[in-house]
Amino acid sequence: MKVQVLKNILTAFLLIAMATTVHAQEDYTQWVDPNIGTAHSRWFFYTPAAVPFGMAKPAPATNAHYGNVHGWDAVGYDHRHESIEGFPNLHEFQVGGIVFMASTGTLKTIPGKLEKPEEGYRSRFDHKDEVAAPGYYSVILKDHRIKAELTATARVALHRYTFPAGKESHILFDIGNKQGESGNVKDAKVYMTPDGRIEGFVTTLPVYVQKYQPGAEVSMYFSAVVDKKPASFGVFKGAAARAGVTEETGPGAGVYLTFDTQDQESITVKAGFSYTSIENARLNLQAEAKDLTFDQAKAKAHTTWNDYLGRIRVEGKVREDKLKFYTGLFHALLGRGLASDVNGAYPRNNGTVGQIPLDAKGKPVHNHYNTDAVWGAYWNLTQLWALAYPEYYSDFVKSQLLVYQDAGWLGDGIANSRYVSGVGTNFVSLVMAGAYMAGIRDFDVAKAYEASLKNEIDGKDRPHGSGKLDVDQFVKLGYVPHLDKGVGGGERWQFSASHTLEYSFSSYAVAQWAKALGKKEDYEKLMRLSRGWEHLFDPKLKLVRPRLANGQFIDNFKPGEPWRGFQEGNAWQYTFYVPHDPEALVKKIGRERFNMRLDSIFTTSQKNAFGGGTTLDAFSGLAGLYNHGNQPNLHTSWLFNFSGKPSLTQKWVRAICNEFYGTTGIHGYGYGQDEDQGQLGAWYVIASMGLFDVKGLTDLKPSFGIGSPVFDKVTIQLRAPYATGKEFVIETQNNNGQNIYVQSINLNGRKVKKSFVDLEDVKRGGKLVLQMGDRPKDDYSK
């Protein structure tokens, strides 16, 4: 009997061990398809070979050298194009360049055009010959009969080119061309050292840098080694090549290497990058990949991605749902990449080099990052960071504080610490408040609060790039007065109503922080400002309406008209932009009217795919009633949780997940709409899990509204020391495409009577169980 019991125990242990092993070996990268949504996508979007939050982002480009007229247009890789012009290594907001390319035959040193690829070094390709996965990319360059492969470490890109037999096998280092969002090239230099190293830099003038910090520039540095000695070499500037020369300078500058190759011979290039110096690019290469082979780097990148993706495990019956989930998570982890070196050097706002403090082991205590503006990030990215990547959220706050330390003002978007506000607002203070309220506090809280308070109320001598250029009027009048004409950029005068709503929200966020810190006077002032939206509420129309300085509402008011008082939206959309006090908004409109109006808005918008329909344009939905393709609307479907109709949140969030998001090159995040560094992907991730906070975690006690989880089970790995629990599980029972409505809510064995769960309960770990059904239910108290 005892022997049998022992056998049973051993068998049980063996089964547990086997289950653990199976779980550990699960490959989450198989559910990522980087090609989803690559028609009309932004510059950062298609960089599959990169690692999470990396600096080195090598990727194929189809039209990168065409540039970017407005600074934000879709450029880089387009699913509809049929030729690749090279592999740029850096892809960030307003940052891009340093192109490598392989070719055969007669040497060509310009990329050529999409219509006539044979005029340059570009090559035709087929999607069937592409492999794109997290940490790896490969393609057959048909015109050159070359297999190109890419992978990366955090600051090092590795390219492997497999050639046919021949004496005209080339690798080009095209350094002096504009790329993507980089703007025009001011200067460049590339040279070959006696030991065969290829090094150099390119300095660019991005459109948004020139707009928000005139005269500033962005420089990128590299140091590359090639694992085979060339038979010959030379330099080029545009189409003009000079054989045997080792250095070239100026726009269009590049180096070429020519090899004698055997059939299927592979040549590997390893390149370190830096935004501070060639020396630090060399150091980054030495530290991260000195002895690393291409295959080792590829395997390491795969492991890293699997770790990051595996922090949230979803289980469900529909393959497409998992594909959307992990591809969305992949994009959320790609944006906002490293800007500092392994030794802590980083580019400062004034163009000099700064130094992040080092720990006892000589390593930087945190990193610095480039970032697109955080407009809307509190409705997707920061909530995701707080749940599963709190160490990155902490780093991000510290990174933004470097800009404040160096320049005196927070910068919403930054390119090598240069101001690139992007939308003329500045929500960094809200993001910092959200971090603090979420329990992420291992940064200089006093300095962060100081910077945030200044961001909310100070308009004196405010630089253009820090945004909120009209905040002084908001503080003085309680709202931003409307102008139909003004001087300077549109954000100086054009967006009175949207700015009033946005400043009200961020004032509330910092007010809660002030209260938590015991700063009563600040709290009261900021809370008064948080009610600024009420000045613009038209009680007759029950809509937000721009107001003149004399207190009168504007005439000839058209609620569906974008751009007149509203940035990238209209009054129908922005009236719901009171996320910090949705109960007050519901009361002003009237509960029944609120629910009927919002429900009918979604019913109508569903006919247009909840955005711009099938039009491939980032702004295609701006005149609609609801536009999921842009930030100002992303919380709206969750407002029913505050109006007594949580079933409508469940209905419409599930519909958006099913219909706005797709799995093809053209239909991914809407149809060519604006996926700002992972925000739309992150929204799908948190919404499909059934959690969302319209306040961006800025309450004193943040909580998530509960939606309709797409999956049967979601397991979130929690991260010490930011959480006390090990994992939080969301489990649905009787869940399918028809049973989209929550019937009951149970948290750790106890009944929950409202459609919310506190963040603290999530961080403590445990299980949230939702019983699902096919009929709406709005009262969970029974």
N, C-alpha and C positions, 0 to 999 in steps of 0.2 A: 504493500500500500504506500509506504513512504517513498519507495523507488519510483512508483508511478506519479506521485505528487511532484517529486523532484523533476521527473521527465516533463511533466506538464508545465512546470515553472520555466525550465530551460527552453521548451518549445515557445512559450509566450515571449520570453526574452529574445529569442531568435527572430520571431515574427516582428517584434517591435524594431529590432535592429535592421531587419530587411526593409521594413516600411520607411525607417529613417533614411536608409541608404537610397531607396528609390526616390524619396522626396529630395534628398540632397543632389541627386543626379538629374533632376528635372531641368529641361532646357527651355527657359522662358523666351529665349531669343527666337525660337521657332515660330512664335506668335507675332513677331514684328515684321511688317512689310514696309520698308522705307520708301517704296515706290508709290504708296497710296498718297493721293493728293498732290502729285508732283507737276501737274499742269498748272501754270500760273502761280508758282510758289515763290516765297520770299528767299532772299539770299542765303540765310542760315539753314533753310529747311532741309536741303538734301545733302547731308554729310554723314552717310552711314558708317564710314570707316573710323570716325572719331570715337573717343571714350566719353563717358558722362562728364559734362562740364569742362571738357578739355580745351586747350588752346589750339593744338594741332588738329585741323579739320580738313584733311585732304578729301577731295570729291571731284567727280566729273563735272564739267561745265559745258553747256551747249551754246550759251550766248553771253557769257560773263564779260567779255571785253567790249560788248556793246555799251556797257555803262548803265547809269541809272539817272535819268533826267531829274526826277523829283526827290531822289534819295531813298524812297521807300518802294518803288515799283518792283513788281515780280521780275526777277532776273537770276541767272545762274544755270539752273538745270530745269528744262521743261520737257515733260513726258511726251509732248507732241513732236519734238524735234528729232531729226534723224542723223545728226552728226555731233561728235564730241570735239571740242576745240582745245582741250587740255585739262589739267588737274590742279586747280588752285588749292593752296594748303591752308589758307586762313579764311574763315567765314564767321563774321560777327556783324552786329548792327553797325553800319558805316565803316567796317573794317574788312578788307579783303585784298588778297594778292599773293605773289610768289608762286608762279605757275611752273609745273614740270610737265613735260610731254615727251613721248617717244614716237619716232617715225622711222621710215625706211625710204630708200630711193634718193632722188635728188633733194638736197637740203633746202628746206623752206623755213623761214624764220618769222613769218607772220601767221596768225591763226586762221585767216580766211573767213569767208562769209557762209552763212547757212545755205544760201541759194547756190553757192559755188564752192563746195568744200575743197575741191582740187586746187584752188588758188593758194591755199595755205597748208599748214601742217595738220589741220583738223582731219578727222576720219569719220566715215560713216560707221554706224553700229546698229545692231538689232537688240531689242529688249530680251529676246530669247537667249542671247549670249551674255546677259548681265547676271551677276549674283550680287545681291545687296542684302546685308545682314548687319546687325549691330556689331561694330568693330571690324568690318571687312566689306570690301567692294572689289569686284572684278568685271572686266568687259573685254570683248574681242574688238580691237580696232581693225575693222575689215580692210580698209584701204592699205594698211601697213602690215597686215597679218601678224599683229602683235597682241599678246595677252597682257593687259595691264591689271595690276592688283594693288590695292591700297589697304593699309592698316595704320594704327597709331598707338602711341602712349599719350600721356597727358600733354607733353610739349614737343613730341617728336613724331614726324610722319615717316612712314616707310612705304616706298614705292618699289614694286618688283615688275620688271618688264621682261617678258619672254619673247625672244626674237626668232624670226626665220634665219636660215643661213644667208650670209651676205656681207659685203664690205662697206655697205652704206646704212648701217644701223645707228641711229642717232638718239641721244637724250638731250633735250633742250631745257634750259633754265631761263624762262622768259620772265624777267623780274620787273621790267619797266612799263608794263601795260596796266591800265586801270582795270579793275575787276569788281563786278557786282556793284555793291554800294560804296566802293572805296572813293569814288570821285576821280578827278584828273590827277595824273602823276606830276608832282612838282620836281622830284629828283629821284635818281636811282643809281646804284653802283653794284656791279657784280664782277668778281675776279676769281682767278684760279691760282691757288697757292702752289709753291714748288712740290709739295707732297700730294697734290691732286685734289685738295679740298676746294669746294666751290662755296663762296661766301658772298654776302652783300646785304643791301637794304633797298627799300623803296619808301619814299615819302609821298603821301597823297593828301588831297584836299577834298574830303567828303562834303557833300552838299549840306548836310545837317550841321556839321562842324562849322562850316562857313556861315551858316545862318545863325547859329546860337553862340558861337565863340569866334567871331570873325578874325582871320589872320592865323588861327591855330591850325595845326596839321597833325597827321597821324603817320608814324613811322613803324615799319615792320622789318625785322632783321632775321637772317638765317645763316646757318652753317651746315653744309651737306658733305657727306662722304659717299663715294661710289666704290663698289667692291670689285671693279675691274678697271685696269688702266686703259685709257682710250688709245686707239691707233693714231688719231689726230684730234685737234680741237681748234676752237676759235671763238670769236665774239660776234655779236650782231647788234645793230640798232635798227629796229624795224626790219625792212627787207634787205638792208645792206649788211653783208657778212664779211668778216676779215679773218682769214685763216691764220693760225699760229699765234694770234694775239691773246693775251691772258686777262685783259681788263677792259671794261667798257662802262661808261657813265651816261647819265641823263635818261629822259623818257625813252622807252623802247629798248633799253639796254638788256642784253642777255648773253649767255654763254652756251655753246653747243659742244658736245662730245660725240665723236664718231668711232664706232667699234667694228672690228671684224668679228662676226658671230657665227657660231655653229647653229644648226637647226635645233630649235627649242632650247637655246641657251638663255639663261636668266641672268639679269643684272639688277642688283638691288641698290637703291638710293636711300640713305638715312639722313634726315634733315632735322636739326633742332631749330626752334623758333623762339623769338623773344620780341618784346615791345620796348626793350631798353637798350640793347647793344648786341653787336656781333659776338663779343666775348661771352655774353650771357647765353646767347643762342648755342654757342659751342659748349658752354658749361651744362646747359639743359640736355644736350645730346649726350654728353659724357656721363651725366648722372643717371639718365633714364634708359639709355639704349646702347651704351658702348659695346657691350658683348652680346646684344640681343639679335637673334636672327629674325627674319621676316616671320617665319612660322611660329617662333616663340612669342613674338609681339602679338601676332594674330590670336594665339591661344590665350594670352594674358588679357587681351581686350575682350575676348569672349567671356572669360571668367568674371571680369569686372562688370560687364553688362548683365550677366546672369545674376550676380549679387544684387545689383541695383534694381533690376526688374523684379527679382524674386522677393523683394521686401513687401510686395503686395501679391498675394496668391489668390487668383480667382478661379472658381470652378463652376462650369455651366454646360449646357447641352448644345449651345449654338456656336459653331466655329467662328462665324463672322463677329460675334460679340467679343470673343477673346482677342481676335485680330485687331479690332478697333481699340480695345483696352490697352494692350501692350504696345501697339504702335503709337497711341496717344501718349502713353507713359514714356516711351522712347523719345518722342519729340519734346516732352516736358523736361527731360534730362539732358537734352542736347544744347539748348540755348544758354546764354549767359556764361560764356566760357572764361577760363583762366586768363588773367592779364599780368600775373606776376611770375617771376622766375623761381627756380629751385632754391636760390639763395635769398629770396625775399625782396629782390629789387622789383620795383614797379614804376610804370610811367605816371608822373604827376600831372596835375591839371595845367601847370605852367610850362610843360614841356621838358622839365628836368626829370631826374631819376630819384625816386624816394626809396626808403628802406623800411620794410616791415620788421618789427622786433623779432629776435631769435630766441628760442628756448634754450635750455641747458645743453641740449644736444646739437645746437647750431642750426636748427630748422625753424622756418618762419612759424610764428604762433597762429597765423591764419593766412588766407590767400586773398588776392585781389581779382576782381572779375570785370569784364566788359558786360554791359547790359543795355538792352532796349528799355524804353520807358516802362515803368511798372503800372501804367494805366490799365486798370482791370485785373492786374495780377492777383489781387486780394480775393478774387472770385474764382480762382483756379490754382495758380502756382503756389502761393504762400500757404494755402490750406493743405495742399499736397505735401509741401516741404515740412510743415508743422507735424503732419501725421507720420511720415515715413523717412524724411530727410532733414531732421531738425539741425544736424551739424552743418549742413549747407546753408540753411536759413541763418544760423548764427554767423557763419562766415560772410554771408551776403551783407548783413547789417554792419559788420566790422569793415567790410570792403567799402561800403558807402560812407562810413565815417572817415575814411582816409581822404575822400574828396572834400568833405566838410572841413577837416583839419587843414588841408592844403589850400583850399580856395575860399573858405568862409561861408559857403552855402552848400546845401545838399544839391546833388544833381540827379534828376529823374532818370534820364538815360545818359550813359557815358560811353565814349569810344576812346580807349586809352586815357581815361579820366577827363577827356575833353567833354564839355557839355553838349549833349545832343537831345535836348528836351523832347523833341518829337511832336508833342501835342500841346505844349505850353502850360501844362499843369505840373504838379509835383506831388506824388502820393508816397514818396519815400517815408515821410513821417508816419503815415498810416501803416505802412509795412513794418516800421520799427515798433510802433505801438502794438501791432498784432503779435509780433514776436514776443514782446514782454508779457502780454496777457496770456500767451500760449505757454508760458513758463520757460521760454528761451531767454536767459538773462545774463549769459556769460560774455557780455560785452560792456563797454564803458557806458553804463546806464545814464550817468549824469550828463556826459557829453551828448549822448543820443537824444536825451530829452531836451537839452538845450538847443540842439540842431533842429529838432522837430518843432518846438515852440516857435523858434525863429521862422521856420518854414511856413507856419500857419498865420502869423500875424505881422510879419515885418516886410514892408515894401520899400523901405529906404535904401537907395543905391543898389537895388536888386539887379543882378546881371540877367541878361536875356535868357541865358541857358539854364538858369535855375527855375524857370517857369513862374507861374502865379504873378504875372506882371501887373495885374489889377487887384491884388489882394488888399492893397491899402484902401481901395474904395469899398471892398467887401467889409473890412473891419470898421470903416467909418459909417457906412449906411446900413450895414447888415445884409446887403445884397450888391451885386455888381450891376450898375445901370447900363441899359442898352444903348448902343450906337449903331446906326445903319451905315455910317462911314467913319473911318478912322485913319490914323497914321501908323505906318510900320506893319509888321506881320499881323495876320488875322487874330492870333491869340492875345494881342494887346487890346483889342476892342470888339471883336466879332462874336464872342461866345459868352455873352453876359449870363444867360440863363443856365447853360450847362456848367459854367464855372461856379455860379452861386450854389448849385446843387452839389457839385463836387467838393467845394470848400466847406460846405455845411457838414458833409460826411466826414471829411478828414479832421475838421474841428472837433467833432464828436469823439473820434478815435483818440486824439491827443488829450481831450478832456478826461476820458476814462483813465488814461495813463496818469494825468495830473492828480486825479482823485486817489489813485492807488499809491502815489508818492506823497500824498498829504499836502498837495499844493492847492489849497482851497481857492485862492484868488484866481489863479490860472484856470482852474476847473470852471468857476462860475462864468468867467469871460468867454471861454471856449464853448461852453454849453449855450450861452446866449447866441453865439455865432452859429452854432449847429442848427438853430431854428431859422436860419436865413432863408431856407427854401419856402417858408410860409409867406414871405413877402411877395413871392412870384405866383402863388396859387390863386387862380381866378375862381372865386366861389360860384360864379354863374356857369362857366363852362366846365368847372371841375377839372381844369387842366393847368399845368404850369405854363406861364406866359411871360415873356420878357417885359421888363418894366423900365421906364425912363427914369432919369435922375429926379424929375419932379414928382414922381410917384405914380404917374399914369401908366397904364398898360399900353403897349404898342398897338397901333391901329393896323388895318389890313393884315390881321393875324391869320395865318394859315397853319393849322396844327400839323399838317403833313409836310411842311416845307423844311428841308434841312438847311443848315449853314446860317440861317438868320437867327442868331442867338444860341444856336445849338451846334456843338462840334460833332460832326459825323453822326448826326441823328436829327430827330425832330421832336415836337412837343408830345406826340402820342407815345413815343418811346421814353422820353426823359421824364414825363410826369411820374413814372414809377421809380425814379431815381431818388428815393428817400430810404435807403437800406438801413440807416441807423435808427429810424423811427417809423417802421412800416405801419404800426398800429395807429399812429397819428394820421398817416396818409389815408388809411382805410376809413377812419372816422370822418375826415374831411370830405371824402368822396361819397361816403355812405356804404356800409358793408354790402348790401344787396347790389347796389349799382357798381361797386368796385368789382365784385365777382362776375357779374354779367358782362361788364366791359372787358375785363381781362380775358375771360373765357372766350368771348367772341373775337378778340384780337388774335388769340391762338388758333381758333377755328379758321379764321380768314388766312392767317399766315401759313398754316399748314399747306394750303394750296400752292404756296410759293416756296416750298421746301424750307420754311422758317427763316428765310433770308432773302437772297437775291435771285431766287429761282435757279435756272441753269445758265445764267449769264456769268462768264468767266471774268469777274472784275471784283476787286477788293471792296469797292464802294457800291456795289449793285443793290444793296438793300437799305440804303440810307433813308429813302423816302417812304419805306414801308411802315406798317404798324408795329412790327417786331423784326429784329434783324440779329439772328444768332451769330452771324459772321463778324460782329463787331462788339467791342467791350461794353459799351453802356447798357446793353440789354441782358447781360449774362446772368443776372440774379433774378430777373422778372418772373420766370416760371416757378420760383420757389416762394413767391409772396403769398400764395394761397394758404400756406401754413400759418399765416398771421391773420387771415380773414375768415377763419372757421371752415375752410374748404380744403383740407390737406389732400383730399382725393383728387382735386384738380391739379395740384402740384405733381402728384404721382402720375396722373394721366399724361400731362404735357411734357414732363421731363422724359418719361419713357418714349414718347413719340419723337421728341427731338433726338434722343440717342439713336432711335431706329432709322430716322428719315433724313436728318441733316447730315449725319455722319455716314460715310460710305467706305468702300474697300477697293476702289479703282483709282487709276492715275488721275482721272478727271474729277470724279466724285469722291472726295476724301473728307475735307472739312468744308462742307457746303460744296459749291462749285467755284474753285479758284478764289475763295474768300481769304481774309487776312489772318493767317495763323502766326500771330506775333510771338515768336520764340517759345512755342509750346503751349500757349494759353488755351487754345481751343482743344488741344489734345488733353491737357490737364483737366479741363472742364468735364470732358467725357469720363475721365478716370474717376473723379470724385462723384459725379452725378450717377454713373452706373453702379457705384458702390452704395448709393442711396444716402449720401451725406452731403450737406452744403450749409455754409453759414453766410447769409446775405451781408452780415456785418464784418466779414473778413477777419473774424476772431478778435475783434477790438473791444468787446464787452468786458466788464470786470470779471464776469464768469462766462466765458464763451461757450456757446452750444451750437450743435449742428442740427439743422432741420432734417427730418427724415423724409426720404422720397420713396421711390419704387426701385429697389436694386434689380439690376439686370440678371445678376448671377445667383446661383443656388447658395454659394458660400464664398465669402471674402475673408481672407486672413491677412491682417496688417501686422507686420513685425514692428514692434515698438523699440525705441532706441534709448538706452541709458546714456547719460544721466537725465535726459529730458522727460522720461516717462518711468514710472515705477513698475508697470506691468511688462510682460514679455510679448504678448500679442493680443490683438482685439479681433474678435470674429463676428462677422455679420452673416447670419444664416436665415435663409428664406425657406418657408415650407409651402408646398403646393404652388410653386412659382412656375409660370409659363407665359406665353405671349398673350393669353386672355386674362390670366389671373394677375393683373397689374396693380390691384388695390390692396393696401394694407388693412387687415381685419383686426389684428391685435399686435401689441408690442410688448416684448418681455426682455428685461435687462438683468442678466445674472440671476434668473429665477424669480424676479419680481415684476409685477405688472406695471407698465408705464401708461399713464393716462393722457399724455400729450405727445405730439409728433416731433419731439426734440430729444436729443441726448447730449448731456454736458461733455465738454472736452475732457474734463477731469476724469469722468467715468471711463472715457475711451482710454486715456493714458494709464489708468489703473489696470487696464486689461480686463478680459472677460468676454462675454458673449451677448450679442443683441440678436434676438430671434423675432422674426416678423412672419406672422401667418398671413398668407396672401389669398385673395379671392377675386372673383370676376365682377363684384358689385361694389360701387363706391361706399365708403364708410368714413364718416368725419368725426364721430364721437367715440373716443377710446376709453371713456371713463366707466362705461357699462360692461 
